[in-house]
């Protein structure tokens, strides 16, 4: 039944479309080699968040050559390109992130990164271990295809090349939040935004779901204060190291014993500890850091209360003081349900096969600040499969791995997905559940 429904969507969309899918395919074929070259160039020259100077210059030069109105330095290094179609209509946005990670690449590719950068005051290796090089290249390719089809586009397309998705340097603002503060959606304001992320899966496949797609992320910082003492006379102070062990153990049990994972997928992980300097001194201060990932905001708030109550209860037993600071690290990425359903048509066109689209994919526990753009105007975010040929998703090196890379066969599909989601939205103006803003 699902295949029949999607096949009907695939057949119906071109019939009423001013821009035939064949025209998109022709232009995507023509730009594919450029997209691969851009991806390799950007991959070999990665830049950390808020430092994407070379990447931003490459993007801006390309957009200007295509006739886009270009705004630079939106959110430090962000670039916005505006293309006004040949016909009147609405406004739609497409987004790609540009930053790399402090990771030493181990792919062995001939264009592997040898770059370094500064992260938390230290010189570190830098690599595109999350595929943002591919994101930039695909949206540059989509920019060229859209420019070629400009005369038939009923409305305006806004391209957002965003810095610092992985987070800005300490002490700096950045990412989607700063772009919004600096007016990324001013003049014109999009009606919706679409974007994609490369992800392990069959190369060229597209996956998404209505509703909660990527988790809300919160950073957990627990501070414990006690009385310092010699390790040989622990009774003269407080057992802060023992308290850390107890706290981590009990906190890690909190989710597994209070939340039904089949109903509300939730992650609470303690992943870093800072305590003590010498083998024979029990310290007077310890810090525990972790991450919380959730899809149900009410349940998240309840978990925050339970966490604070547990940590302070353990502190009372050990005779110490405890504070719990939980701060947002990424909003819930929520795909507007009506748009997520509608998007099956354009994305089936992009892949050319209903077997290559998966509109009911499971949610994932990573987070993405594209959510901030989507919270403003609504939209859909989806995954593009990039696994090597013959390699299962579960066997593919994951995002942020030093071995992560992209199957370049998938890039053309990403270009077409960008183009068709934008053009079909402007042509069809799908019904929305979101109130007009």
PyMOL commands that set and color helices and strands:
alter all, ss='L'
color gray80, all
select helices_A, chain A and resi 2-15+21-44+53-65+132-148+150-152+175-181+234-236+240-258+297-318+337-351+354-356+370-377+393-395+408-428
alter helices_A, ss='H'
color red, helices_A
select strands_A, chain A and resi 69-74+78-84+87-97+116-119+122-125+154-162+192-199+206-207+211-214+216-225+229-230+266-275+281-282+285-294+321-330+333-335+357-358+379-385
alter strands_A, ss='S'
color yellow, strands_A
deselect
rebuild
show_as cartoon
